[in-house]
Every structure is written in structure tokens, then in C-alpha cells.
């Protein structure tokens, strides 16, 4: 199967995590310096959930980009596993979703590895969680597509 990669309107991807100011500044400096984005955002084709690239999306929106480079995935098929960092009260709803179903393993320091990630997609699309609440394992994060900023305005 060939991945679907294209430029998407910047307003469409649905973030599920906040960004950190320090990381945002680093990403913005890099994007401005090379005048390009090297990795596309990873977006679930059905829900438009932003799976990877929250800082890149916020930088591009801040810079006024009308479009963003994305690689589309099928969340249920293309996500191999998800590590979920349970941060207490701010992730209580995620913990309830995990308790209701799905195969997962508890790790140390409040980390849960979810082996049936489909149980998460709807919940992630509903709320904004703390930075780095989820770490998705997917082939799509390895895609490289250097897109000059000039193509995004």
C-alpha cells in the first residue's frame, strides 16, 4: 500500500495535546532557519485527529501557513501501539476508557502501553490533554517529505 501524502488546510487537523513553549520555540527556530518542514504531520484520515506533529502544526499556524504537509493513516490499522502517560486528574477520562476495554500493559511511572489503540481514537479527538500524554508507534512517523514554506502560504 502506498501512503497518502498531501497538503491539507492548516485548520483541519484536530490536535489532542497541548504544546510546550520551550519545544515550540525550538521547532519554530528550525523551521525558520531551513525555511521548510521536513516531516509531515501524521493525521487519522477518518477523524482528522493529529497523531504526531503538534508542535509543527502550531508553528505553521503561527507563521500563517494556509496548508500543512500530512501523511494520512488509518488509526485502527496503522497504529501498532500507544504509550499513554497518565498524569492524574488531567487524564482521568483516558484512564476510564482504558479500564473499559482494550488490551494494555501497565508500566512504571503511570505509563500504559495500549496494544489495541482503536479504543482511544474517539476519546483523543474530544479533549486536549497535557503535552506528551500519548506516544504513537506507527510507520508514518518515519516518512520524510521536505516541503518549502513557500508552498504552504
N, C-alpha and C positions, 0 to 999 in steps of 0.2 A: 504494500500500500504506500502510495506517495503522500507525504504530508501536504496539507493545505496551508499555504503561507501567503499572506496578502497584507495590504494596508487597509486598516479599519478606522472608521471615525473615532477620534480620541474620546468622545463622550460615551461610547458604547460599553467598553469593558467594565464589569462590576467588581470593584475591589472588596475584599473581605478582611483586610488587615490595615491598621494604621501604619504610618512610616515613622522612622526615627529621624530627627533633624540632622544629626551628625552624618548618618549614612546618605541622606538626601543631598547634603552639601557635597559629599564625595562623588556621588553619581553625577550630579549636575556639573561639577568641575570637569569630570572626564568627558561627558557628552559635549560640553562647550569646547574643550581642548581638541578633541578629534573631529568635531563637527559631524558626528554620526552616532547612530545606535548600532551596536554590534550584535546584540542578542535580541530576537523578537520576544514580545510578551507571549506567555502561554495562556490561552483562553479556551474554556469549555465551549464548544460550538453550540450546544443546546441552550445553556443558561446564560452564556456570556460572562460567566464567573472568571475573574482574573486569578489564575492558579499561580503564576510566577511573574514577577516584574513590577511589583507595587511601586518601588522607588523610581524605576524608569518611567512608568506611566505618570507619576506625579511630576517628575522633572519635565517631561514632554508637555504636559498640560500647562505647567508654569511658564514654559517657554513659548506657549501659544501655538503648539502644533495642532493642526486640524485632523491629522491622521497619525496612526501608530502602527509599527510593524508587528504582526501577530502570527503565531503558528497555532492553528486550531487543533484541539484534541477532543476525543470522546472520553469524558471523565470516567465513566464506568469501565471502559475498555483499556484506556491508555495510562491510567494512574496505577502503578504497581503497589505502592503503599504510601501512607501518610503518617508522619510523626506529628503528634499533637502535643503541644506544651500546655498543660492545664495550669492556668495562672490563678486559681482560686475563684472568687466571685465573678470575675470578668469572663470566665469560660465555663461557668456552671451549666449553661444550656448545652454546650458541646458535650460535657460530661454526661448529661442526661441522655442525649442522643446516642452516645457510645454505649451507655448502660442498657439501652433498649434493644440493641441489636448490633450485628456486625462482629466480625472476628478481629480481636485485638489482643495485644500483649502489653502489660504494664512494665515500664522500665523504671529506672531511677529518676529522682528529681521531678516527678509529676509528668513524665513523658509517656505517652501511649502510642504504640505503633499499630495503625489500623490496616488490616490486610484486605478488608472489603470497603474501599473508600466510597463506594456509591452511597453509603448511609450518611455521608457528610455533605454532599454537594448542595442539597436544598437548604440545609441549616447555614452553611457558609455564605450562601447568596442572600440571606436575610439580615445579617448583622455585620458590624465592623468590630473585629477583635484586635487585641494588642499586637504589636509588631512580632513577627516570627512565631505566631501561635501554631502555624502549620508549616511543615516542610514536605512537599510532594516529591515523590520519586517517579519520574517519567522520562522517556526518551526525548521528549520535546524540549527539555531544558538544555540539551546538548546541541541544539540547532544554532548555527551561526549564520547570520544574514546582515551584512554591513549595509545600513541604509543611511545615506547622507541626510542631514537635517533639511537641506533644501527641498527634498521630496516630500516632506511632512507638512509644509505650510501651504 
